Amino acid sequence: MRERRLQFLYLLAAISLLSVLVSWIAFRNKTYSSAESKYLSDQIKLKERILTSQLDNLPLLDSAYHSIVAYQPQINAVFIEVDIEDHLNEIRRLSGPQQEGTRFRTFAQIADFYRMMYVDKKLVWSKQSNISLFRKQLDDCSVGMFPGAAPTSAATPPIVSSR
């Protein structure tokens, strides 16, 4: 049992010594300048600031999304449309020109996406209401053209007698 412990300790010492030797060989010519470390530090701080900005503005993004999803174009409520437009403008303002970096552009892209959802929802409702109005007018017109004829949905096939 004592031999195994000694073998384990020798193995552990050999691995440690080998790791130190390989690390020294790999990094002996690498010098880290203060400018390089300052640049990396600035990049890390920028990413942290972006992350905190995203987390701080997550309720605004969530609120805008839920208001667009809950929006019903058939209800004429101008205050809801104004609220949605305000949300979208606030999201767009987050990616202002004063912000450096390309990561802040995501707010503008989110605002554009939400605006497309909002406009598409209004457009789809408009098209659907136009289609239903057209069908209603078509049914009214077809009833007026053929007096005594029932609408097509209630029509029964004629009975043909063979005499």
C-alpha positions as CSV (number, residue, x, y, z in Angstrom):
1,M,0.0,0.0,0.0
2,R,2.9,2.3,0.8
3,E,4.4,1.7,-2.7
4,R,1.2,2.8,-4.4
5,R,1.1,6.0,-2.4
6,L,4.7,6.7,-3.3
7,Q,3.9,6.0,-7.0
8,F,0.9,8.3,-6.9
9,L,3.0,11.1,-5.3
10,Y,5.8,10.6,-7.9
11,L,3.2,10.7,-10.7
12,L,1.6,13.8,-9.3
13,A,5.0,15.5,-9.0
14,A,6.0,14.5,-12.5
15,I,2.7,15.9,-14.0
16,S,3.1,19.2,-12.1
17,L,6.7,19.6,-13.2
18,L,5.8,18.7,-16.8
19,S,2.9,21.3,-16.7
20,V,5.2,24.0,-15.4
21,L,7.9,23.2,-18.0
22,V,5.4,23.2,-20.9
23,S,3.9,26.5,-19.8
24,W,7.3,28.1,-19.5
25,I,8.3,26.9,-23.0
26,A,5.0,28.0,-24.5
27,F,4.9,31.5,-22.9
28,R,8.5,32.5,-22.4
29,N,8.6,34.8,-25.4
30,K,5.2,36.3,-24.9
31,T,5.1,39.7,-23.4
32,Y,1.9,41.5,-22.4
33,S,2.1,45.2,-22.8
34,S,0.0,47.6,-20.8
35,A,-1.6,48.9,-23.9
36,E,-2.8,45.5,-24.8
37,S,-4.2,44.8,-21.4
38,K,-5.8,48.3,-21.3
39,Y,-7.5,47.5,-24.7
40,L,-8.8,44.1,-23.4
41,S,-10.0,45.8,-20.2
42,D,-11.9,48.4,-22.2
43,Q,-13.5,45.7,-24.4
44,I,-14.6,43.8,-21.4
45,K,-16.1,46.9,-19.8
46,L,-17.9,47.8,-23.0
47,K,-19.5,44.3,-23.2
48,E,-20.5,44.5,-19.5
49,R,-22.1,48.0,-20.1
50,I,-24.0,46.6,-23.1
51,L,-25.2,43.6,-21.1
52,T,-26.4,45.8,-18.3
53,S,-28.1,48.2,-20.8
54,Q,-29.9,45.2,-22.3
55,L,-31.0,43.9,-18.9
56,D,-32.1,47.4,-17.8
57,N,-34.2,47.8,-21.0
58,L,-35.6,44.3,-21.1
59,P,-38.9,45.5,-19.5
60,L,-39.4,48.1,-22.2
61,L,-38.8,45.5,-24.9
62,D,-41.1,43.1,-23.2
63,S,-43.8,45.7,-22.8
64,A,-43.6,46.8,-26.4
65,Y,-43.9,43.1,-27.6
66,H,-46.9,42.4,-25.4
67,S,-48.7,45.5,-26.4
68,I,-48.2,44.6,-30.1
69,V,-49.4,41.1,-29.5
70,A,-52.4,42.2,-27.6
71,Y,-53.2,45.0,-30.1
72,Q,-56.5,44.4,-32.0
73,P,-56.9,46.6,-35.0
74,Q,-60.6,46.2,-35.2
75,I,-61.0,48.2,-32.0
76,N,-60.6,51.8,-32.7
77,A,-58.4,52.9,-29.8
78,V,-55.9,55.6,-30.8
79,F,-54.3,55.7,-27.4
80,I,-53.1,52.2,-27.8
81,E,-51.6,53.0,-31.2
82,V,-49.9,56.0,-29.7
83,D,-48.6,53.9,-26.8
84,I,-47.1,51.4,-29.2
85,E,-45.5,54.1,-31.3
86,D,-44.0,55.6,-28.2
87,H,-42.6,52.2,-27.2
88,L,-41.0,51.8,-30.6
89,N,-39.5,55.3,-30.6
90,E,-38.0,54.7,-27.1
91,I,-36.4,51.4,-28.3
92,R,-35.0,53.1,-31.3
93,R,-33.5,55.9,-29.2
94,L,-31.5,53.4,-27.2
95,S,-29.3,52.9,-30.3
96,G,-28.5,56.5,-30.7
97,P,-25.4,57.9,-32.5
98,Q,-23.6,58.6,-29.2
99,Q,-23.3,54.9,-28.5
100,E,-20.1,53.3,-29.7
101,G,-20.0,49.7,-31.0
102,T,-22.2,47.7,-33.3
103,R,-23.9,45.9,-30.5
104,F,-26.2,48.9,-29.7
105,R,-27.6,48.6,-33.2
106,T,-29.6,45.6,-32.0
107,F,-32.0,48.0,-30.4
108,A,-32.8,49.7,-33.7
109,Q,-33.2,46.2,-35.3
110,I,-35.6,45.2,-32.6
111,A,-37.6,48.4,-33.1
112,D,-37.7,47.8,-36.8
113,F,-38.9,44.2,-36.2
114,Y,-41.6,45.3,-33.8
115,R,-42.7,48.0,-36.2
116,M,-43.0,45.4,-39.0
117,M,-45.1,43.2,-36.7
118,Y,-47.3,46.1,-35.8
119,V,-47.8,47.2,-39.4
120,D,-48.3,43.6,-40.6
121,K,-51.0,43.1,-38.0
122,K,-52.9,46.2,-39.1
123,L,-52.4,45.2,-42.8
124,V,-53.7,41.7,-42.3
125,W,-56.8,42.9,-40.5
126,S,-57.4,45.5,-43.2
127,K,-57.2,42.8,-45.9
128,Q,-59.4,40.4,-44.0
129,S,-62.1,43.0,-43.4
130,N,-62.0,44.0,-47.1
131,I,-62.4,40.3,-48.1
132,S,-65.3,39.8,-45.8
133,L,-67.0,43.1,-47.0
134,F,-66.4,41.9,-50.6
135,R,-68.0,38.6,-49.9
136,K,-71.0,40.2,-48.2
137,Q,-71.5,42.6,-51.2
138,L,-71.1,39.7,-53.6
139,D,-73.8,37.7,-51.7
140,D,-76.1,40.8,-51.7
141,C,-75.5,41.3,-55.4
142,S,-76.1,37.6,-56.3
143,V,-79.4,37.6,-54.4
144,G,-80.5,40.8,-56.2
145,M,-79.6,39.4,-59.6
146,F,-81.6,36.3,-59.4
147,P,-84.9,37.0,-57.7
148,G,-86.3,34.0,-56.0
149,A,-83.0,32.2,-55.9
150,A,-81.6,31.4,-52.5
151,P,-78.0,32.1,-51.6
152,T,-75.5,29.5,-52.8
153,S,-75.0,28.0,-49.4
154,A,-78.6,27.1,-49.0
155,A,-79.3,26.1,-52.6
156,T,-80.6,22.5,-53.2
157,P,-80.0,20.7,-56.5
158,P,-83.0,20.5,-58.8
159,I,-84.9,17.3,-59.1
160,V,-85.1,15.9,-62.5
161,S,-88.0,13.6,-63.3
162,S,-87.9,11.1,-66.1
163,R,-91.3,10.7,-67.9
